Structure formats: structure tokens, C-alpha cells
């Protein structure tokens, strides 16, 4: 099971910054006896469910250390429509193939942690908390 998710960038990551971020995540994982098992990616277009080439590269790198690595793509069309049995995520094997009709699977969210996370997220979005976030990624340019 996945215990934690670490958001790294809100735009296309540059190689050196991505490498540094992954090194930091890897160090935290080692300290807590966890593994990096995949990555998630949210495409900027509402109806885009393709695995972006950067997500493919990240997934390929992760799969060198964790053979069953997964890339989870956010299904933007389903955000806000999740229920107890599914999340707005589509899972692909990190090494491909990336054909949604052949290999993608919906990620289940039918446990208390997923429900609590979704409820917390909805609450934060409705409360406008997002407007107070200072995003380090925006200051890199």
C-alpha cells in the first residue's frame, strides 16, 4: 500500500532540480524504511489522460530500483466526482505500455485513509486555503 505522496513540482521540472528533489525524497524514504514505488502526474489540459514524456522518464528511473513501479495520471475530468470505490487516478506500469485501453487501471480509494484525504482536500479547496500557499517552484525561474 502507498503510505505517503510527495508533491514536487507544479510545472515541468528541470533536470537538476528534479534530481535534487528525488535525492531528498530517497533520503527520507531510507530513514523511514520506505520505498519510492511510483510517481503521479497531472496534465494541464482537462481532457488529457496521456502519460507525459517527463512522467515516463521519471517512471523509468524509479522502475530501475522498484520493478513494479507505477505512474498514476490524474484524470482531470473526474476531479470532484470521486466516490468511495475510485479516485481520479489512472495507473500505468512505469515501463509502459501507455495505452489506456489495454493496461490502465483505476486506482481504488475505498479505505478510510483515502476517504479522509479526499474530505480534507475538498474542505481545504472550499475554504480557499490554496490562495495562501507559497510555491517554491514558482521562484526557480
Secondary structure, 3 states (H helix, E strand, C coil): CCCCCCCCCCCCCCHHHHHHHHHHHHHHHHHCCCCCCEEEECCCCCCCCCCCHHHHHHHHHHHCCCCCCEEEEECHHHCCCCECCECCEEEEECCCCCCHHHHCEECCCCCHHHHHHHHHHHHHHHHCHHHHCCCHHHHCC
